[in-house]
Amino acid sequence: AKNHEVQGINLLPSLKTSKDHVYEDGEMIPVSPDDLGSIEFYPNSISHNKNGQLVAICGDGEYSIYTALQLKHKSFGSCLDFVWGNKASVYAVRETKTKIKIYEKFKDYKTIKLSAGTSDMIFGGYLLGIRCPTKEKDVEGYIDFYSWKYGKLIRRIE
């Protein structure tokens, strides 16, 4: 992304035109970006889902999900953090410090409300990770791992 414009780069044509040339590690590959469109907010992060067909663009307390190739709009909302789940159609957003929502196929699926504290970051993957800081001086906090399917706490690591 560049300002409010989203650009895409396809490396395959660049690599096919230079079959005889072997690129060294760290060597620049000549590419030309394609303008895919513009978005309404300034992007801070971009992440692809598990199969690479969708892309989430986050910034200014919002997220928008688009198709990766044509940048067709699929979903949007407000968030502090955004992560993709263990399936291509599953994602989670941290709406407030105490409320995390899990979505499946762009529909609200589960809501996790933290009762014992606040969160400062979430992590995607096989389990949904929620990092919670503590107010104690020498303790850094803990990470809770939740099931994407049931929204239940699986394990806490302190």
C-alpha positions in Angstrom: 0.0 0.0 0.0 1.1 3.5 -0.8 -0.8 6.3 1.0 -4.5 5.3 0.3 -3.6 3.4 -2.9 -3.2 -0.4 -2.9 -0.7 -1.9 -5.3 0.1 -5.4 -6.4 3.2 -7.0 -7.8 3.4 -10.3 -9.7 6.9 -11.7 -9.6 6.3 -14.6 -12.0 6.5 -12.5 -15.3 9.8 -10.9 -14.1 11.3 -14.3 -13.3 10.2 -15.9 -16.5 11.7 -13.2 -18.8 15.1 -13.8 -17.2 15.4 -17.6 -17.5 19.1 -17.4 -18.3 19.9 -15.0 -15.4 20.4 -16.6 -12.0 19.6 -14.2 -9.2 22.0 -13.9 -6.3 20.8 -13.7 -2.7 19.9 -10.1 -2.0 19.9 -9.0 -5.7 17.2 -6.6 -6.8 14.5 -8.1 -9.1 13.0 -5.6 -11.6 9.2 -5.4 -11.1 6.5 -3.0 -11.9 3.6 -2.5 -9.5 -0.1 -2.6 -10.6 -2.6 -0.1 -9.1 -5.4 -2.2 -7.6 -7.5 0.6 -6.2 -7.8 2.9 -3.2 -9.1 2.5 0.4 -10.8 4.9 2.7 -8.2 4.9 5.5 -4.5 5.0 5.9 -3.2 1.3 6.1 -0.9 0.2 8.9 -0.8 -3.5 8.1 -1.8 -5.9 5.4 -2.1 -9.7 5.8 -3.3 -12.6 3.6 -5.5 -15.4 4.8 -4.3 -19.0 4.8 -5.0 -19.8 1.2 -3.9 -16.3 -0.1 -7.3 -15.5 -1.7 -8.2 -12.7 0.7 -6.3 -9.8 2.1 -7.1 -7.8 5.3 -6.0 -4.2 5.4 -6.0 -2.5 8.8 -5.4 1.0 10.0 -7.0 4.0 11.8 -9.0 1.6 14.1 -10.6 -0.2 11.1 -10.2 -3.2 9.0 -11.4 -4.1 5.5 -11.2 -7.5 3.8 -10.8 -7.7 0.0 -10.2 -10.4 -2.6 -6.4 -10.5 -3.2 -6.3 -10.3 -7.0 -9.1 -7.8 -7.9 -9.5 -6.0 -4.6 -13.2 -6.6 -4.4 -14.6 -5.6 -1.0 -15.9 -8.4 1.2 -16.2 -7.1 4.8 -15.2 -4.2 7.1 -15.4 -3.1 10.7 -13.7 -1.5 13.6 -10.8 -3.2 15.4 -7.7 -2.7 17.5 -6.1 -5.9 16.1 -6.9 -8.3 13.3 -5.7 -11.9 12.8 -6.5 -14.8 10.5 -7.6 -18.1 11.9 -6.7 -21.7 11.2 -9.2 -21.9 8.3 -9.3 -19.6 5.2 -12.7 -18.1 6.2 -12.1 -17.6 9.9 -10.7 -14.4 11.5 -10.8 -12.5 14.8 -10.8 -8.9 15.7 -10.0 -7.2 19.0 -12.7 -4.6 19.3 -11.9 -3.4 22.7 -9.3 -4.3 25.4 -11.8 -6.8 26.9 -13.8 -8.0 23.8 -12.6 -10.2 20.9 -14.9 -11.4 18.2 -14.4 -14.4 16.0 -15.9 -14.4 12.5 -16.6 -17.3 10.1 -17.5 -16.7 6.5 -17.8 -12.9 7.3 -20.5 -13.6 10.0 -20.2 -13.0 13.7 -19.5 -16.5 15.1 -18.3 -16.2 18.7 -17.5 -13.4 21.2 -14.8 -13.7 23.9 -15.2 -11.3 26.8 -12.3 -11.2 29.2 -13.4 -11.0 32.8 -10.0 -11.1 34.5 -8.2 -8.3 32.8 -7.4 -6.6 29.5 -5.7 -7.6 26.3 -3.1 -5.7 24.4 -2.6 -8.0 21.4 -4.0 -11.1 19.6 -2.3 -13.8 17.6 -3.7 -16.0 14.8 -2.8 -19.6 13.9 -4.0 -23.0 15.0 -5.3 -21.4 18.3 -6.4 -17.8 19.0 -3.8 -16.3 21.2 -4.6 -13.3 23.5 -1.8 -11.5 25.3 -2.8 -10.0 28.6 -0.5 -7.7 30.5 -0.4 -7.6 34.3 0.0 -4.6 36.6 2.6 -6.4 38.8 6.1 -5.0 38.7 8.1 -8.1 37.9 5.5 -10.1 36.0 5.2 -9.6 32.3 1.7 -11.0 31.9 0.3 -14.1 30.3 -1.0 -15.5 27.0 -4.3 -17.3 26.8 -5.0 -19.7 23.9 -8.6 -20.2 22.8 -10.3 -22.6 20.4 -11.5 -21.0 17.2 -14.5 -23.3 17.0 -15.8 -23.1 20.5 -14.3 -19.8 21.8 -13.2 -21.7 25.0 -9.9 -21.3 26.9 -7.5 -24.1 26.1 -4.3 -23.1 27.9 -2.7 -20.2 29.7 1.0 -19.6 29.7 2.4 -17.2 32.3 
